[in-house]
Amino acid sequence: MLTVLKRKKVKREMQYGMPRQMYDATCSDCGQTTQVPFKPAEGRPVYCRNCYQKHKKPSSNY
């Protein structure tokens, strides 16, 4: 999960057209090849877009 500062950095990079480094990864659930905007850490799960939606915590709307 991205922290507020990291989200702001990603947004700023997208606004100014700075290329984002993407890394190849294999989804820990379905085995599909995917790309992520961070270097996957060994021993930590990486999910494709569909599997990430299944794993992310519901947002709290207070």
VOGU-3710 file (C-alpha; in Angstrom, 3 decimals, decimal comma):
1> mltvlkrkkv> 0,000/0,000/0,000  1,363/3,403/-0,936  1,883/6,029/1,714  0,486/9,527/1,203  3,918/10,886/0,269  4,545/8,125/-2,252  1,106/8,674/-3,819  1,868/12,388/-4,169  5,224/11,591/-5,768  3,616/9,183/-8,251
11> kremqygmpr> 0,919/11,758/-9,078  3,553/14,473/-9,577  5,581/12,213/-11,862  2,495/11,401/-13,908  1,579/15,091/-14,245  5,007/16,099/-15,499  5,480/13,151/-17,810  8,397/11,652/-15,945  8,733/8,001/-16,903  7,923/5,543/-14,161
21> qmydatcsdc> 10,222/2,574/-13,682  8,160/-0,602/-14,031  9,270/-4,046/-12,887  8,166/-7,439/-14,158  6,601/-9,680/-11,536  4,532/-12,832/-11,226  1,243/-12,652/-9,334  1,435/-14,599/-6,082  -2,168/-15,803/-6,481  -2,836/-16,630/-10,126
31> gqttqvpfkp> 0,700/-16,806/-11,556  -0,038/-14,215/-14,261  2,852/-12,038/-15,422  2,317/-8,402/-14,478  4,223/-5,138/-14,075  4,428/-3,116/-10,895  5,843/0,386/-10,180  8,143/-0,902/-7,424  10,924/-3,445/-7,171  9,328/-6,586/-5,722
41> aegrpvycrn> 10,910/-7,663/-2,446  11,814/-11,304/-2,054  9,416/-13,088/0,271  6,639/-10,481/-0,141  3,549/-11,219/-2,256  2,899/-9,302/-5,475  -0,549/-9,305/-7,048  -1,860/-8,530/-10,519  -4,587/-5,893/-10,769  -7,447/-8,395/-10,441
51> cyqkhkkpss> -5,991/-10,291/-7,485  -5,016/-7,039/-5,748  -8,673/-5,993/-5,785  -9,527/-9,234/-3,970  -6,836/-8,686/-1,307  -7,032/-4,966/-0,580  -8,738/-3,872/2,593  -12,067/-2,091/2,207  -11,678/1,660/2,524  -13,296/3,249/5,534
61> ny> -15,553/6,121/4,541  -16,074/8,125/7,697
//
